[in-house]
Each structure stands twice: as structure tokens, then as C-alpha cells.
Amino acid sequence: MSQPLLQVNFTLGVPAADYAQMCAGLADTFAAVPGLRWKTWILNEQQNEAGGIYLFESEAALQDYLNGPLAAQFKTHPALLNVSVKVFTVMEDVSTITRAPIAAAV
């Protein structure tokens, strides 16, 4: 079964340092999301962009997250502009060869 992966990108409407502080306060909340195997937080300070890559255990868990209150907050947060949300499936066979952390999560 392919694992669903969520890619979220946005432009920062606040300085990167302020965004990093916001993230630090939310990490435990994201860690408790049902069905979330892991989240990687991404930041490109020079381009004023940030986002995250999320691996879920199932499509249902991903959809529950996208339809829940936490996703609603980032989709409408005034400090996060031009939000892009894309859903993918992991190509597990080749990702395992290139050492993606999916094998340990299965």
C-alpha cells in the first residue's frame, strides 16, 4: 500500500525568526496528529518561503488532517500567504533504495 505524502508550501508574512518561534510552539501539537508518521519542517529564509512535508499512515488520516482544525489554521493564518497544498503517494520501491525514511515507518 502506498503511503500518502502531503506537501505544504507558503510565503511568510512575518520574519523567519518569528515563524520559527511559532513552529516551536506547535511541534508537539503536530506530533500528536492521529495517523501522522512524521513531519519535516522546511524553510528558505532567503526566499521568504516555508512549509512542510508530511507522511501519513493512510489516505483517511491525511484527509482527516486536511479537514480538521489544525489544517484550517494554516490555510487561513494571516502570517502564511499563498498557501499551496498538494497530496502525493510515495513511490516506495525507489524511495527505499534512496534511503527515504518510509521503511522504518511501515
ChimeraX commands (.cxc) that place a marker at each C-alpha (Angstrom):
marker #1 position 0.00,0.00,0.00 radius 0.5
marker #1 position 1.37,3.44,-0.93 radius 0.5
marker #1 position 1.72,5.91,1.86 radius 0.5
marker #1 position 0.21,9.36,1.29 radius 0.5
marker #1 position 2.53,12.34,1.47 radius 0.5
marker #1 position 1.41,15.94,1.91 radius 0.5
marker #1 position 3.45,18.89,0.67 radius 0.5
marker #1 position 2.57,22.33,2.03 radius 0.5
marker #1 position 4.35,25.49,0.90 radius 0.5
marker #1 position 3.70,29.15,1.60 radius 0.5
marker #1 position 5.21,32.60,1.61 radius 0.5
marker #1 position 5.99,34.05,5.02 radius 0.5
marker #1 position 4.21,37.24,6.02 radius 0.5
marker #1 position 6.43,37.57,9.10 radius 0.5
marker #1 position 10.20,37.45,9.67 radius 0.5
marker #1 position 11.65,33.92,9.62 radius 0.5
marker #1 position 12.66,34.21,13.28 radius 0.5
marker #1 position 9.04,34.89,14.27 radius 0.5
marker #1 position 7.89,31.96,12.16 radius 0.5
marker #1 position 10.47,29.66,13.77 radius 0.5
marker #1 position 9.20,30.68,17.19 radius 0.5
marker #1 position 5.61,29.89,16.13 radius 0.5
marker #1 position 6.74,26.47,14.91 radius 0.5
marker #1 position 8.50,25.65,18.16 radius 0.5
marker #1 position 5.22,26.22,19.97 radius 0.5
marker #1 position 3.33,23.91,17.60 radius 0.5
marker #1 position 5.69,20.95,17.22 radius 0.5
marker #1 position 4.06,18.91,20.00 radius 0.5
marker #1 position 0.62,19.60,18.54 radius 0.5
marker #1 position 1.69,18.25,15.14 radius 0.5
marker #1 position 3.40,15.28,16.79 radius 0.5
marker #1 position 0.02,14.30,18.26 radius 0.5
marker #1 position -1.89,14.33,14.93 radius 0.5
marker #1 position -3.54,10.91,14.55 radius 0.5
marker #1 position -2.03,8.92,11.69 radius 0.5
marker #1 position 0.88,11.30,11.08 radius 0.5
marker #1 position 4.07,9.25,10.83 radius 0.5
marker #1 position 6.36,12.28,10.58 radius 0.5
marker #1 position 6.58,15.89,9.51 radius 0.5
marker #1 position 9.64,17.68,8.16 radius 0.5
marker #1 position 9.56,21.44,8.61 radius 0.5
marker #1 position 11.15,23.37,5.72 radius 0.5
marker #1 position 12.36,26.97,5.49 radius 0.5
marker #1 position 14.03,29.04,2.79 radius 0.5
marker #1 position 14.78,32.25,4.63 radius 0.5
marker #1 position 16.34,33.95,1.58 radius 0.5
marker #1 position 13.16,33.43,-0.48 radius 0.5
marker #1 position 10.85,34.06,2.50 radius 0.5
marker #1 position 9.21,30.65,1.99 radius 0.5
marker #1 position 8.42,27.80,4.32 radius 0.5
marker #1 position 6.26,24.72,4.59 radius 0.5
marker #1 position 6.29,21.08,5.49 radius 0.5
marker #1 position 6.42,17.55,4.17 radius 0.5
marker #1 position 4.15,15.10,5.99 radius 0.5
marker #1 position 3.91,11.32,5.75 radius 0.5
marker #1 position 0.61,9.77,6.85 radius 0.5
marker #1 position -0.19,6.14,7.56 radius 0.5
marker #1 position -3.32,6.24,5.40 radius 0.5
marker #1 position -5.32,8.37,2.99 radius 0.5
marker #1 position -8.07,8.56,5.62 radius 0.5
marker #1 position -5.65,10.01,8.21 radius 0.5
marker #1 position -4.41,12.57,5.68 radius 0.5
marker #1 position -7.95,13.61,4.77 radius 0.5
marker #1 position -8.93,13.82,8.47 radius 0.5
marker #1 position -5.98,16.15,8.99 radius 0.5
marker #1 position -6.82,18.31,5.95 radius 0.5
marker #1 position -10.45,18.59,7.08 radius 0.5
marker #1 position -9.53,19.27,10.71 radius 0.5
marker #1 position -8.89,22.39,12.76 radius 0.5
marker #1 position -5.08,22.34,12.57 radius 0.5
marker #1 position -5.04,22.44,8.76 radius 0.5
marker #1 position -7.75,25.10,8.78 radius 0.5
marker #1 position -5.46,27.29,10.88 radius 0.5
marker #1 position -2.51,27.17,8.49 radius 0.5
marker #1 position -4.76,27.65,5.46 radius 0.5
marker #1 position -6.12,30.90,6.90 radius 0.5
marker #1 position -3.31,32.17,9.14 radius 0.5
marker #1 position -2.51,35.81,8.29 radius 0.5
marker #1 position 1.26,35.19,8.56 radius 0.5
marker #1 position 1.16,32.39,5.93 radius 0.5
marker #1 position 0.48,33.67,2.42 radius 0.5
marker #1 position -0.05,31.92,-0.92 radius 0.5
marker #1 position -0.57,28.54,0.74 radius 0.5
marker #1 position -0.15,25.56,-1.60 radius 0.5
marker #1 position -1.35,22.10,-0.51 radius 0.5
marker #1 position -0.50,19.06,-2.63 radius 0.5
marker #1 position -1.12,15.37,-1.97 radius 0.5
marker #1 position 1.15,12.67,-3.38 radius 0.5
marker #1 position 1.73,8.96,-2.93 radius 0.5
marker #1 position 5.20,7.75,-2.07 radius 0.5
marker #1 position 6.95,5.66,-4.71 radius 0.5
marker #1 position 8.09,3.20,-2.07 radius 0.5
marker #1 position 10.21,0.85,-4.19 radius 0.5
marker #1 position 12.63,3.51,-5.41 radius 0.5
marker #1 position 12.35,5.66,-2.28 radius 0.5
marker #1 position 13.61,2.75,-0.19 radius 0.5
marker #1 position 16.65,2.43,-2.46 radius 0.5
marker #1 position 17.48,6.10,-1.90 radius 0.5
marker #1 position 17.09,5.73,1.88 radius 0.5
marker #1 position 13.81,7.59,2.39 radius 0.5
marker #1 position 12.64,7.09,5.99 radius 0.5
marker #1 position 9.48,5.29,4.89 radius 0.5
marker #1 position 10.66,1.73,5.52 radius 0.5
marker #1 position 11.10,2.37,9.22 radius 0.5
marker #1 position 7.64,3.90,9.38 radius 0.5
marker #1 position 5.75,0.94,7.92 radius 0.5
marker link #1:1,2 radius 0.2
marker link #1:2,3 radius 0.2
marker link #1:3,4 radius 0.2
marker link #1:4,5 radius 0.2
marker link #1:5,6 radius 0.2
marker link #1:6,7 radius 0.2
marker link #1:7,8 radius 0.2
marker link #1:8,9 radius 0.2
marker link #1:9,10 radius 0.2
marker link #1:10,11 radius 0.2
marker link #1:11,12 radius 0.2
marker link #1:12,13 radius 0.2
marker link #1:13,14 radius 0.2
marker link #1:14,15 radius 0.2
marker link #1:15,16 radius 0.2
marker link #1:16,17 radius 0.2
marker link #1:17,18 radius 0.2
marker link #1:18,19 radius 0.2
marker link #1:19,20 radius 0.2
marker link #1:20,21 radius 0.2
marker link #1:21,22 radius 0.2
marker link #1:22,23 radius 0.2
marker link #1:23,24 radius 0.2
marker link #1:24,25 radius 0.2
marker link #1:25,26 radius 0.2
marker link #1:26,27 radius 0.2
marker link #1:27,28 radius 0.2
marker link #1:28,29 radius 0.2
marker link #1:29,30 radius 0.2
marker link #1:30,31 radius 0.2
marker link #1:31,32 radius 0.2
marker link #1:32,33 radius 0.2
marker link #1:33,34 radius 0.2
marker link #1:34,35 radius 0.2
marker link #1:35,36 radius 0.2
marker link #1:36,37 radius 0.2
marker link #1:37,38 radius 0.2
marker link #1:38,39 radius 0.2
marker link #1:39,40 radius 0.2
marker link #1:40,41 radius 0.2
marker link #1:41,42 radius 0.2
marker link #1:42,43 radius 0.2
marker link #1:43,44 radius 0.2
marker link #1:44,45 radius 0.2
marker link #1:45,46 radius 0.2
marker link #1:46,47 radius 0.2
marker link #1:47,48 radius 0.2
marker link #1:48,49 radius 0.2
marker link #1:49,50 radius 0.2
marker link #1:50,51 radius 0.2
marker link #1:51,52 radius 0.2
marker link #1:52,53 radius 0.2
marker link #1:53,54 radius 0.2
marker link #1:54,55 radius 0.2
marker link #1:55,56 radius 0.2
marker link #1:56,57 radius 0.2
marker link #1:57,58 radius 0.2
marker link #1:58,59 radius 0.2
marker link #1:59,60 radius 0.2
marker link #1:60,61 radius 0.2
marker link #1:61,62 radius 0.2
marker link #1:62,63 radius 0.2
marker link #1:63,64 radius 0.2
marker link #1:64,65 radius 0.2
marker link #1:65,66 radius 0.2
marker link #1:66,67 radius 0.2
marker link #1:67,68 radius 0.2
marker link #1:68,69 radius 0.2
marker link #1:69,70 radius 0.2
marker link #1:70,71 radius 0.2
marker link #1:71,72 radius 0.2
marker link #1:72,73 radius 0.2
marker link #1:73,74 radius 0.2
marker link #1:74,75 radius 0.2
marker link #1:75,76 radius 0.2
marker link #1:76,77 radius 0.2
marker link #1:77,78 radius 0.2
marker link #1:78,79 radius 0.2
marker link #1:79,80 radius 0.2
marker link #1:80,81 radius 0.2
marker link #1:81,82 radius 0.2
marker link #1:82,83 radius 0.2
marker link #1:83,84 radius 0.2
marker link #1:84,85 radius 0.2
marker link #1:85,86 radius 0.2
marker link #1:86,87 radius 0.2
marker link #1:87,88 radius 0.2
marker link #1:88,89 radius 0.2
marker link #1:89,90 radius 0.2
marker link #1:90,91 radius 0.2
marker link #1:91,92 radius 0.2
marker link #1:92,93 radius 0.2
marker link #1:93,94 radius 0.2
marker link #1:94,95 radius 0.2
marker link #1:95,96 radius 0.2
marker link #1:96,97 radius 0.2
marker link #1:97,98 radius 0.2
marker link #1:98,99 radius 0.2
marker link #1:99,100 radius 0.2
marker link #1:100,101 radius 0.2
marker link #1:101,102 radius 0.2
marker link #1:102,103 radius 0.2
marker link #1:103,104 radius 0.2
marker link #1:104,105 radius 0.2
marker link #1:105,106 radius 0.2
view
